[in-house]
Amino acid sequence: MKKEDGFVLQSEFARVLVKMDTSANGVRLMIQDLRTGKVGYLDPLELECLAWANHRDLAPLLHPSLTRWKSEHEPETNDGNQDAE
């Protein structure tokens, strides 16, 4: 696998493709859910925040009914959370 192809991380719960993306204003991390094709991007500041976060901070993100089980056509709630794109 070439460096620009990225790499796959998987567990019994998820399978994602991770690679560097340089198509924006700077380098960012591209993460693609290989089950659904959903893609998200994290810039260096967002990644640094993840490094400082503890598991309790991330717990709401792991609840599938909040994100993964929603329809693409379902309206987003106005709770201040946005995709990292």
C-alpha positions as a printed Julia matrix, in Angstrom:
85×3 Matrix{Float64}:
   0.0    0.0    0.0
   1.32   3.44  -0.93
   1.46   6.2    1.68
  -1.2    8.27  -0.13
  -3.55   5.26   0.0
  -3.77   5.58   3.79
  -4.43   2.63   6.03
  -7.39   0.7    7.42
  -8.12   0.43  11.13
 -10.73  -2.09  12.23
 -12.25  -3.75  15.25
 -15.35  -5.83  15.84
 -17.34  -2.55  15.93
 -15.92  -0.4   13.12
 -13.76  -0.34  10.0
 -12.29   2.97   8.8
  -9.86   4.22   6.19
  -7.5    6.94   7.5
  -5.29   9.1    5.29
  -3.75  12.54   4.95
  -5.7   15.03   2.86
  -3.98  18.01   1.27
  -6.85  19.29  -0.91
  -7.88  22.01   1.57
  -5.99  25.0    2.97
  -3.61  22.76   4.87
  -3.01  19.18   5.8
  -5.84  17.4    7.57
  -6.81  13.86   8.42
  -9.51  12.19   6.33
 -11.48   9.4    8.01
 -13.91   7.28   6.01
 -16.38   4.81   7.53
 -15.95   1.84   5.18
 -19.36   0.44   6.08
 -21.35   3.52   5.04
 -18.89   5.59   3.0
 -19.35   8.6    5.34
 -16.26  10.84   5.32
 -15.07  13.31   7.95
 -12.03  15.58   8.19
 -10.03  16.65  11.24
  -7.55  19.51  11.17
  -4.48  19.68  13.46
  -6.32  21.7   16.14
  -9.16  19.18  16.27
  -6.64  16.34  16.51
  -4.82  18.09  19.36
  -8.13  18.4   21.2
  -8.64  14.66  20.8
  -5.19  14.04  22.27
  -6.19  15.97  25.41
  -9.67  14.43  25.68
 -10.38  11.55  28.03
 -12.78   8.68  27.4
 -15.56  10.41  29.34
 -15.32  13.38  26.92
 -15.72  11.06  23.92
 -18.53   8.88  25.32
 -21.36  10.93  23.73
 -19.75  10.47  20.3
 -19.85   6.7   20.69
 -23.63   6.51  21.16
 -24.89   5.25  17.76
 -28.42   6.65  18.09
 -27.02  10.2   18.16
 -25.27   9.95  14.8
 -24.97   6.66  12.95
 -28.62   5.59  13.09
 -29.98   8.88  11.75
 -31.22   9.18   8.21
 -29.23  11.4    5.85
 -32.49  13.34   5.26
 -33.23  13.87   8.95
 -32.76  17.51   9.99
 -29.86  18.29  12.33
 -30.62  19.63  15.78
 -29.32  23.07  16.61
 -27.2   21.98  19.59
 -23.97  23.54  18.35
 -22.51  20.26  17.05
 -21.4   20.22  13.44
 -19.64  17.76  11.17
 -15.87  18.2   11.07
 -15.86  18.9    7.35
